[in-house]
Amino acid sequence: MALACELQNVVSDITTVVFWRSYSGGMRHRVIGRRRFLWDSVALAGLGMLAACGLPLPGAQRPALVKRLGFLGPTVHQPYYDGLEEGLHDLGYAKGQHYTIEYRYAEGKLERLPELAAELARLNVDLIVIAGNITAQAAKDATSQIPIVMGISTDPLEGGLIASLAQPGGNVTGLSLLSTPLTSKRVGLLKEALPAISRLAVLMNPLFPTTVAQRREAERVAQAGGLQLYPLEVRGVSDFAGAFEAASRERVEALLVLDDAVFTAQRAALVELAAQHRLPAMYASGDIARAGGLLAYAPNFADQFRRAAVYVDKILNGAKPADLPVEQPSKFDFLVNQKTAQALGLVFPPSVLQQATEVIQ
């Protein structure tokens, strides 16, 4: 292996020529002469040596210099964030060789996001990847020059982060979560899981940019399904206990928690209060179901970040964020926490379990 790497420069030159000679013209059905066979064998051996030395194959469009990326998250590190590095690897990027990442996490203290975003801007990173609307807004406020790629974002158009899905404009692009349209799906699944309910509370944060649109969608679907809706407004974790007490006074039978970074960051408190009040709940984040929440329906976040890597690749190769259309989710997760259901004495219809992509025991 050491010898192969010492010869990498010579082999790289030979291999590049042969690679294009042998494969740029497509496959041809013909008898290969002895000289050509030996020549191509050298090329294939050279490709193997390049791969063994960790070098990119000929023709790969990779940055000439190591790029410095930034990553800004509202909570602590989440496993699905790893989808970004997995996606970059699939595109031929080697960490440390083609890029490095400066990670910054607010650890649930969302008021720290502007400070962390400004820190990444001062580092003059080549690009910032973010998770969530509030995070994206903090990054956008910190810089109008550094490209920003949204791995997950709650309706960026509704939140004012972009001009349109097709032509984002500015320095922000990436992937949306479709939180407003998915609100109807969440209500429908909750009603299917608990067909006898008629009184539904909705936990919402009036300060969150897309709350109005999500609430409007929840009201529309509830009315069509014969559900009486009870809005519960909270602005932070200090308001949670009062909201659940109000839900108990109104004798609501289930809870819909709207998509909001505050709720995801404070999921432990939400799950504990729902258990204390024995209130079945549907959430907009799989993380909350894995933390003990009853039900959750959301886009597959790991897939979102793998797809975000494509945006990173395009921007590093010269594309402008303003011209890259914002994509919508293509994979979704429906999580059912059977342990929580048993604690609440609930038995779901078979159709609900059949739709689940993850059943937590």
Contacts in CASP RR format, 6 or more apart in sequence:
PFRMAT RR
TARGET T0000
AUTHOR 0000-0000-0000
METHOD contacts of the structure
MODEL  1
MALACELQNVVSDITTVVFWRSYSGGMRHRVIGRRRFLWDSVALAGLGML
AACGLPLPGAQRPALVKRLGFLGPTVHQPYYDGLEEGLHDLGYAKGQHYT
IEYRYAEGKLERLPELAAELARLNVDLIVIAGNITAQAAKDATSQIPIVM
GISTDPLEGGLIASLAQPGGNVTGLSLLSTPLTSKRVGLLKEALPAISRL
AVLMNPLFPTTVAQRREAERVAQAGGLQLYPLEVRGVSDFAGAFEAASRE
RVEALLVLDDAVFTAQRAALVELAAQHRLPAMYASGDIARAGGLLAYAPN
FADQFRRAAVYVDKILNGAKPADLPVEQPSKFDFLVNQKTAQALGLVFPP
SVLQQATEVIQ
1 52 0 8 1.000
4 11 0 8 1.000
4 49 0 8 1.000
4 52 0 8 1.000
4 53 0 8 1.000
5 49 0 8 1.000
5 52 0 8 1.000
5 53 0 8 1.000
7 49 0 8 1.000
8 49 0 8 1.000
8 50 0 8 1.000
8 53 0 8 1.000
8 55 0 8 1.000
11 45 0 8 1.000
11 46 0 8 1.000
11 49 0 8 1.000
11 50 0 8 1.000
12 46 0 8 1.000
12 50 0 8 1.000
12 55 0 8 1.000
12 58 0 8 1.000
14 42 0 8 1.000
14 43 0 8 1.000
14 46 0 8 1.000
15 42 0 8 1.000
15 43 0 8 1.000
15 46 0 8 1.000
15 47 0 8 1.000
15 50 0 8 1.000
15 58 0 8 1.000
16 58 0 8 1.000
18 39 0 8 1.000
18 40 0 8 1.000
18 42 0 8 1.000
18 43 0 8 1.000
19 43 0 8 1.000
19 47 0 8 1.000
19 57 0 8 1.000
19 58 0 8 1.000
19 59 0 8 1.000
20 58 0 8 1.000
22 40 0 8 1.000
22 43 0 8 1.000
32 40 0 8 1.000
47 57 0 8 1.000
50 56 0 8 1.000
50 57 0 8 1.000
51 57 0 8 1.000
54 94 0 8 1.000
54 97 0 8 1.000
56 62 0 8 1.000
56 92 0 8 1.000
56 94 0 8 1.000
56 98 0 8 1.000
60 92 0 8 1.000
61 317 0 8 1.000
62 92 0 8 1.000
62 93 0 8 1.000
62 98 0 8 1.000
63 98 0 8 1.000
63 99 0 8 1.000
63 316 0 8 1.000
63 317 0 8 1.000
66 96 0 8 1.000
66 97 0 8 1.000
66 98 0 8 1.000
66 99 0 8 1.000
66 100 0 8 1.000
67 98 0 8 1.000
67 99 0 8 1.000
67 100 0 8 1.000
67 126 0 8 1.000
67 127 0 8 1.000
67 316 0 8 1.000
68 99 0 8 1.000
68 100 0 8 1.000
68 101 0 8 1.000
68 102 0 8 1.000
68 123 0 8 1.000
68 124 0 8 1.000
68 125 0 8 1.000
68 126 0 8 1.000
69 99 0 8 1.000
69 100 0 8 1.000
69 101 0 8 1.000
69 102 0 8 1.000
69 125 0 8 1.000
69 126 0 8 1.000
69 127 0 8 1.000
69 128 0 8 1.000
69 129 0 8 1.000
69 312 0 8 1.000
70 101 0 8 1.000
70 102 0 8 1.000
70 103 0 8 1.000
70 104 0 8 1.000
70 120 0 8 1.000
70 123 0 8 1.000
70 125 0 8 1.000
70 127 0 8 1.000
70 128 0 8 1.000
70 129 0 8 1.000
71 81 0 8 1.000
71 84 0 8 1.000
71 101 0 8 1.000
71 102 0 8 1.000
71 103 0 8 1.000
71 104 0 8 1.000
71 128 0 8 1.000
71 129 0 8 1.000
71 130 0 8 1.000
72 104 0 8 1.000
72 105 0 8 1.000
72 106 0 8 1.000
72 113 0 8 1.000
72 116 0 8 1.000
72 117 0 8 1.000
72 120 0 8 1.000
72 128 0 8 1.000
72 129 0 8 1.000
72 130 0 8 1.000
72 131 0 8 1.000
72 135 0 8 1.000
72 138 0 8 1.000
72 139 0 8 1.000
73 81 0 8 1.000
73 104 0 8 1.000
73 105 0 8 1.000
73 106 0 8 1.000
73 113 0 8 1.000
73 130 0 8 1.000
73 131 0 8 1.000
73 132 0 8 1.000
73 135 0 8 1.000
74 105 0 8 1.000
74 106 0 8 1.000
74 108 0 8 1.000
74 110 0 8 1.000
74 113 0 8 1.000
74 131 0 8 1.000
74 132 0 8 1.000
74 134 0 8 1.000
74 135 0 8 1.000
74 261 0 8 1.000
74 264 0 8 1.000
74 265 0 8 1.000
75 105 0 8 1.000
75 106 0 8 1.000
75 107 0 8 1.000
75 108 0 8 1.000
75 264 0 8 1.000
75 265 0 8 1.000
76 105 0 8 1.000
76 107 0 8 1.000
76 108 0 8 1.000
77 103 0 8 1.000
77 105 0 8 1.000
78 131 0 8 1.000
78 287 0 8 1.000
78 301 0 8 1.000
79 302 0 8 1.000
80 300 0 8 1.000
80 301 0 8 1.000
80 302 0 8 1.000
80 304 0 8 1.000
80 305 0 8 1.000
81 131 0 8 1.000
81 305 0 8 1.000
82 302 0 8 1.000
82 305 0 8 1.000
83 302 0 8 1.000
83 305 0 8 1.000
83 306 0 8 1.000
83 309 0 8 1.000
84 129 0 8 1.000
84 151 0 8 1.000
84 305 0 8 1.000
84 306 0 8 1.000
84 308 0 8 1.000
84 309 0 8 1.000
84 312 0 8 1.000
85 95 0 8 1.000
85 101 0 8 1.000
85 309 0 8 1.000
86 302 0 8 1.000
86 305 0 8 1.000
86 306 0 8 1.000
86 309 0 8 1.000
87 305 0 8 1.000
87 306 0 8 1.000
87 309 0 8 1.000
87 310 0 8 1.000
88 95 0 8 1.000
88 98 0 8 1.000
88 99 0 8 1.000
88 309 0 8 1.000
88 312 0 8 1.000
88 313 0 8 1.000
89 95 0 8 1.000
90 306 0 8 1.000
90 309 0 8 1.000
91 309 0 8 1.000
91 310 0 8 1.000
91 313 0 8 1.000
92 98 0 8 1.000
93 99 0 8 1.000
93 309 0 8 1.000
93 313 0 8 1.000
95 101 0 8 1.000
99 316 0 8 1.000
102 120 0 8 1.000
102 123 0 8 1.000
102 125 0 8 1.000
104 116 0 8 1.000
104 117 0 8 1.000
104 119 0 8 1.000
104 120 0 8 1.000
105 116 0 8 1.000
106 112 0 8 1.000
106 113 0 8 1.000
106 116 0 8 1.000
106 135 0 8 1.000
106 265 0 8 1.000
108 265 0 8 1.000
108 266 0 8 1.000
110 134 0 8 1.000
110 261 0 8 1.000
110 262 0 8 1.000
110 265 0 8 1.000
113 134 0 8 1.000
113 135 0 8 1.000
113 138 0 8 1.000
114 138 0 8 1.000
114 141 0 8 1.000
114 142 0 8 1.000
116 138 0 8 1.000
117 128 0 8 1.000
117 135 0 8 1.000
117 138 0 8 1.000
117 139 0 8 1.000
117 141 0 8 1.000
117 142 0 8 1.000
117 143 0 8 1.000
118 142 0 8 1.000
120 128 0 8 1.000
120 139 0 8 1.000
120 142 0 8 1.000
120 146 0 8 1.000
121 139 0 8 1.000
121 142 0 8 1.000
121 143 0 8 1.000
121 146 0 8 1.000
124 146 0 8 1.000
125 146 0 8 1.000
126 146 0 8 1.000
126 147 0 8 1.000
126 316 0 8 1.000
127 146 0 8 1.000
127 147 0 8 1.000
127 148 0 8 1.000
127 149 0 8 1.000
127 312 0 8 1.000
127 315 0 8 1.000
127 316 0 8 1.000
128 139 0 8 1.000
128 143 0 8 1.000
128 146 0 8 1.000
128 147 0 8 1.000
128 148 0 8 1.000
128 149 0 8 1.000
129 148 0 8 1.000
129 149 0 8 1.000
129 150 0 8 1.000
129 151 0 8 1.000
129 305 0 8 1.000
129 308 0 8 1.000
129 312 0 8 1.000
130 136 0 8 1.000
130 139 0 8 1.000
130 148 0 8 1.000
130 149 0 8 1.000
130 150 0 8 1.000
130 151 0 8 1.000
130 153 0 8 1.000
131 151 0 8 1.000
131 152 0 8 1.000
132 150 0 8 1.000
132 151 0 8 1.000
132 152 0 8 1.000
132 153 0 8 1.000
132 154 0 8 1.000
132 261 0 8 1.000
133 153 0 8 1.000
133 154 0 8 1.000
133 155 0 8 1.000
133 156 0 8 1.000
133 159 0 8 1.000
133 161 0 8 1.000
133 208 0 8 1.000
133 209 0 8 1.000
133 210 0 8 1.000
133 261 0 8 1.000
134 208 0 8 1.000
134 261 0 8 1.000
135 261 0 8 1.000
136 148 0 8 1.000
136 150 0 8 1.000
136 153 0 8 1.000
136 156 0 8 1.000
136 161 0 8 1.000
136 172 0 8 1.000
137 161 0 8 1.000
137 209 0 8 1.000
139 146 0 8 1.000
139 148 0 8 1.000
139 172 0 8 1.000
140 148 0 8 1.000
140 161 0 8 1.000
140 171 0 8 1.000
140 172 0 8 1.000
143 171 0 8 1.000
144 170 0 8 1.000
144 171 0 8 1.000
145 171 0 8 1.000
146 171 0 8 1.000
147 171 0 8 1.000
147 173 0 8 1.000
147 315 0 8 1.000
147 320 0 8 1.000
147 321 0 8 1.000
148 171 0 8 1.000
148 172 0 8 1.000
148 173 0 8 1.000
148 321 0 8 1.000
149 173 0 8 1.000
149 174 0 8 1.000
149 308 0 8 1.000
149 311 0 8 1.000
149 312 0 8 1.000
149 315 0 8 1.000
149 321 0 8 1.000
150 156 0 8 1.000
150 161 0 8 1.000
150 172 0 8 1.000
150 173 0 8 1.000
150 174 0 8 1.000
150 175 0 8 1.000
150 176 0 8 1.000
150 308 0 8 1.000
150 326 0 8 1.000
151 174 0 8 1.000
151 175 0 8 1.000
151 304 0 8 1.000
151 305 0 8 1.000
151 307 0 8 1.000
151 308 0 8 1.000
152 175 0 8 1.000
152 177 0 8 1.000
152 299 0 8 1.000
152 301 0 8 1.000
152 304 0 8 1.000
152 305 0 8 1.000
153 161 0 8 1.000
153 174 0 8 1.000
153 175 0 8 1.000
153 176 0 8 1.000
153 177 0 8 1.000
154 176 0 8 1.000
154 177 0 8 1.000
154 179 0 8 1.000
154 208 0 8 1.000
154 209 0 8 1.000
154 210 0 8 1.000
154 259 0 8 1.000
154 260 0 8 1.000
154 261 0 8 1.000
155 176 0 8 1.000
155 177 0 8 1.000
155 178 0 8 1.000
155 179 0 8 1.000
155 180 0 8 1.000
155 209 0 8 1.000
155 210 0 8 1.000
155 213 0 8 1.000
156 162 0 8 1.000
156 168 0 8 1.000
156 172 0 8 1.000
156 176 0 8 1.000
156 326 0 8 1.000
157 164 0 8 1.000
157 165 0 8 1.000
157 176 0 8 1.000
157 326 0 8 1.000
158 180 0 8 1.000
158 209 0 8 1.000
158 210 0 8 1.000
158 213 0 8 1.000
159 209 0 8 1.000
159 210 0 8 1.000
160 209 0 8 1.000
161 172 0 8 1.000
162 168 0 8 1.000
162 169 0 8 1.000
162 170 0 8 1.000
162 172 0 8 1.000
162 173 0 8 1.000
162 326 0 8 1.000
163 169 0 8 1.000
163 170 0 8 1.000
165 176 0 8 1.000
165 325 0 8 1.000
165 326 0 8 1.000
165 328 0 8 1.000
166 325 0 8 1.000
167 322 0 8 1.000
167 323 0 8 1.000
167 325 0 8 1.000
168 174 0 8 1.000
168 321 0 8 1.000
168 322 0 8 1.000
168 324 0 8 1.000
168 325 0 8 1.000
168 326 0 8 1.000
169 321 0 8 1.000
169 322 0 8 1.000
169 323 0 8 1.000
170 321 0 8 1.000
170 322 0 8 1.000
171 321 0 8 1.000
171 322 0 8 1.000
172 321 0 8 1.000
173 311 0 8 1.000
173 321 0 8 1.000
173 322 0 8 1.000
173 324 0 8 1.000
173 325 0 8 1.000
173 326 0 8 1.000
174 308 0 8 1.000
174 311 0 8 1.000
174 324 0 8 1.000
174 326 0 8 1.000
174 327 0 8 1.000
175 304 0 8 1.000
175 307 0 8 1.000
175 308 0 8 1.000
175 311 0 8 1.000
175 326 0 8 1.000
175 327 0 8 1.000
175 328 0 8 1.000
175 329 0 8 1.000
176 326 0 8 1.000
176 327 0 8 1.000
176 328 0 8 1.000
176 329 0 8 1.000
177 259 0 8 1.000
177 298 0 8 1.000
177 299 0 8 1.000
177 304 0 8 1.000
177 329 0 8 1.000
178 299 0 8 1.000
178 328 0 8 1.000
178 329 0 8 1.000
179 210 0 8 1.000
179 214 0 8 1.000
179 258 0 8 1.000
179 259 0 8 1.000
179 284 0 8 1.000
180 210 0 8 1.000
180 213 0 8 1.000
180 214 0 8 1.000
180 217 0 8 1.000
181 217 0 8 1.000
182 259 0 8 1.000
182 284 0 8 1.000
182 297 0 8 1.000
182 298 0 8 1.000
182 299 0 8 1.000
183 214 0 8 1.000
183 217 0 8 1.000
183 218 0 8 1.000
183 221 0 8 1.000
183 256 0 8 1.000
183 258 0 8 1.000
183 259 0 8 1.000
184 217 0 8 1.000
184 218 0 8 1.000
184 220 0 8 1.000
184 221 0 8 1.000
185 297 0 8 1.000
186 256 0 8 1.000
186 282 0 8 1.000
186 284 0 8 1.000
186 297 0 8 1.000
187 200 0 8 1.000
187 218 0 8 1.000
187 221 0 8 1.000
187 222 0 8 1.000
187 227 0 8 1.000
187 256 0 8 1.000
187 282 0 8 1.000
188 221 0 8 1.000
189 282 0 8 1.000
189 295 0 8 1.000
189 297 0 8 1.000
189 334 0 8 1.000
189 352 0 8 1.000
189 355 0 8 1.000
190 197 0 8 1.000
190 200 0 8 1.000
190 254 0 8 1.000
190 256 0 8 1.000
190 280 0 8 1.000
190 282 0 8 1.000
190 295 0 8 1.000
191 197 0 8 1.000
191 225 0 8 1.000
191 227 0 8 1.000
192 349 0 8 1.000
192 351 0 8 1.000
192 352 0 8 1.000
193 280 0 8 1.000
193 295 0 8 1.000
193 336 0 8 1.000
193 346 0 8 1.000
193 348 0 8 1.000
193 349 0 8 1.000
193 352 0 8 1.000
194 253 0 8 1.000
194 254 0 8 1.000
194 280 0 8 1.000
194 346 0 8 1.000
195 349 0 8 1.000
196 253 0 8 1.000
197 227 0 8 1.000
197 253 0 8 1.000
197 254 0 8 1.000
198 226 0 8 1.000
198 227 0 8 1.000
198 228 0 8 1.000
198 253 0 8 1.000
199 227 0 8 1.000
199 228 0 8 1.000
199 230 0 8 1.000
199 250 0 8 1.000
199 251 0 8 1.000
199 252 0 8 1.000
199 253 0 8 1.000
199 254 0 8 1.000
200 222 0 8 1.000
200 227 0 8 1.000
200 228 0 8 1.000
200 229 0 8 1.000
200 230 0 8 1.000
200 252 0 8 1.000
200 253 0 8 1.000
200 254 0 8 1.000
200 255 0 8 1.000
200 256 0 8 1.000
201 229 0 8 1.000
201 230 0 8 1.000
201 231 0 8 1.000
201 232 0 8 1.000
201 247 0 8 1.000
201 250 0 8 1.000
201 252 0 8 1.000
201 254 0 8 1.000
201 255 0 8 1.000
201 256 0 8 1.000
201 279 0 8 1.000
202 215 0 8 1.000
202 218 0 8 1.000
202 229 0 8 1.000
202 230 0 8 1.000
202 231 0 8 1.000
202 232 0 8 1.000
202 255 0 8 1.000
202 256 0 8 1.000
202 257 0 8 1.000
202 258 0 8 1.000
203 232 0 8 1.000
203 234 0 8 1.000
203 243 0 8 1.000
203 255 0 8 1.000
203 256 0 8 1.000
203 257 0 8 1.000
203 258 0 8 1.000
203 263 0 8 1.000
203 270 0 8 1.000
204 211 0 8 1.000
204 214 0 8 1.000
204 215 0 8 1.000
204 231 0 8 1.000
204 232 0 8 1.000
204 233 0 8 1.000
204 234 0 8 1.000
204 258 0 8 1.000
204 260 0 8 1.000
205 211 0 8 1.000
205 233 0 8 1.000
205 234 0 8 1.000
205 235 0 8 1.000
205 236 0 8 1.000
205 258 0 8 1.000
205 260 0 8 1.000
205 262 0 8 1.000
205 263 0 8 1.000
206 233 0 8 1.000
206 235 0 8 1.000
207 235 0 8 1.000
208 258 0 8 1.000
208 260 0 8 1.000
208 261 0 8 1.000
208 262 0 8 1.000
210 259 0 8 1.000
211 258 0 8 1.000
211 260 0 8 1.000
214 258 0 8 1.000
214 259 0 8 1.000
215 231 0 8 1.000
215 258 0 8 1.000
218 229 0 8 1.000
218 256 0 8 1.000
218 258 0 8 1.000
219 229 0 8 1.000
222 228 0 8 1.000
222 229 0 8 1.000
223 229 0 8 1.000
230 246 0 8 1.000
230 247 0 8 1.000
230 250 0 8 1.000
230 252 0 8 1.000
232 243 0 8 1.000
232 246 0 8 1.000
232 247 0 8 1.000
233 239 0 8 1.000
233 243 0 8 1.000
234 240 0 8 1.000
234 243 0 8 1.000
234 262 0 8 1.000
236 262 0 8 1.000
236 266 0 8 1.000
237 262 0 8 1.000
237 266 0 8 1.000
237 269 0 8 1.000
240 266 0 8 1.000
240 269 0 8 1.000
240 270 0 8 1.000
240 273 0 8 1.000
241 273 0 8 1.000
244 273 0 8 1.000
244 274 0 8 1.000
244 276 0 8 1.000
244 277 0 8 1.000
244 279 0 8 1.000
245 277 0 8 1.000
247 255 0 8 1.000
247 277 0 8 1.000
247 279 0 8 1.000
248 277 0 8 1.000
248 279 0 8 1.000
252 279 0 8 1.000
253 280 0 8 1.000
254 279 0 8 1.000
254 280 0 8 1.000
254 281 0 8 1.000
254 282 0 8 1.000
255 274 0 8 1.000
255 279 0 8 1.000
255 280 0 8 1.000
255 281 0 8 1.000
255 282 0 8 1.000
256 281 0 8 1.000
256 282 0 8 1.000
257 263 0 8 1.000
257 270 0 8 1.000
257 281 0 8 1.000
257 282 0 8 1.000
257 283 0 8 1.000
257 284 0 8 1.000
257 288 0 8 1.000
258 284 0 8 1.000
259 284 0 8 1.000
259 285 0 8 1.000
259 298 0 8 1.000
260 284 0 8 1.000
263 270 0 8 1.000
263 283 0 8 1.000
263 284 0 8 1.000
263 285 0 8 1.000
263 288 0 8 1.000
264 285 0 8 1.000
264 287 0 8 1.000
264 288 0 8 1.000
267 283 0 8 1.000
267 285 0 8 1.000
267 287 0 8 1.000
267 288 0 8 1.000
267 291 0 8 1.000
267 293 0 8 1.000
268 291 0 8 1.000
270 281 0 8 1.000
270 283 0 8 1.000
270 288 0 8 1.000
270 293 0 8 1.000
271 288 0 8 1.000
271 291 0 8 1.000
271 292 0 8 1.000
271 293 0 8 1.000
273 279 0 8 1.000
274 280 0 8 1.000
274 281 0 8 1.000
274 293 0 8 1.000
274 294 0 8 1.000
275 292 0 8 1.000
275 340 0 8 1.000
275 343 0 8 1.000
278 344 0 8 1.000
280 294 0 8 1.000
280 295 0 8 1.000
280 344 0 8 1.000
280 346 0 8 1.000
281 293 0 8 1.000
281 294 0 8 1.000
281 295 0 8 1.000
282 294 0 8 1.000
282 295 0 8 1.000
282 296 0 8 1.000
282 297 0 8 1.000
283 289 0 8 1.000
283 293 0 8 1.000
283 295 0 8 1.000
283 296 0 8 1.000
283 298 0 8 1.000
284 296 0 8 1.000
284 297 0 8 1.000
284 298 0 8 1.000
285 296 0 8 1.000
285 298 0 8 1.000
286 296 0 8 1.000
286 298 0 8 1.000
286 301 0 8 1.000
286 333 0 8 1.000
286 335 0 8 1.000
288 296 0 8 1.000
289 295 0 8 1.000
289 296 0 8 1.000
289 335 0 8 1.000
289 336 0 8 1.000
289 337 0 8 1.000
289 358 0 8 1.000
289 360 0 8 1.000
290 335 0 8 1.000
290 337 0 8 1.000
290 360 0 8 1.000
292 337 0 8 1.000
292 339 0 8 1.000
292 340 0 8 1.000
292 360 0 8 1.000
293 337 0 8 1.000
293 340 0 8 1.000
294 336 0 8 1.000
294 337 0 8 1.000
294 340 0 8 1.000
294 341 0 8 1.000
294 344 0 8 1.000
294 346 0 8 1.000
295 334 0 8 1.000
295 335 0 8 1.000
295 336 0 8 1.000
295 337 0 8 1.000
296 333 0 8 1.000
296 334 0 8 1.000
296 335 0 8 1.000
297 332 0 8 1.000
297 333 0 8 1.000
297 334 0 8 1.000
297 335 0 8 1.000
298 332 0 8 1.000
298 333 0 8 1.000
299 329 0 8 1.000
299 331 0 8 1.000
299 332 0 8 1.000
299 333 0 8 1.000
300 329 0 8 1.000
300 331 0 8 1.000
300 332 0 8 1.000
300 333 0 8 1.000
303 329 0 8 1.000
303 330 0 8 1.000
303 331 0 8 1.000
304 329 0 8 1.000
307 327 0 8 1.000
307 330 0 8 1.000
311 321 0 8 1.000
311 324 0 8 1.000
314 324 0 8 1.000
315 321 0 8 1.000
315 324 0 8 1.000
332 357 0 8 1.000
333 357 0 8 1.000
333 358 0 8 1.000
334 355 0 8 1.000
334 356 0 8 1.000
334 357 0 8 1.000
334 358 0 8 1.000
335 356 0 8 1.000
335 357 0 8 1.000
335 358 0 8 1.000
335 359 0 8 1.000
335 360 0 8 1.000
336 348 0 8 1.000
336 352 0 8 1.000
336 353 0 8 1.000
336 356 0 8 1.000
336 358 0 8 1.000
336 359 0 8 1.000
336 360 0 8 1.000
337 360 0 8 1.000
338 359 0 8 1.000
338 360 0 8 1.000
338 361 0 8 1.000
339 360 0 8 1.000
339 361 0 8 1.000
340 360 0 8 1.000
341 347 0 8 1.000
341 348 0 8 1.000
353 359 0 8 1.000
END
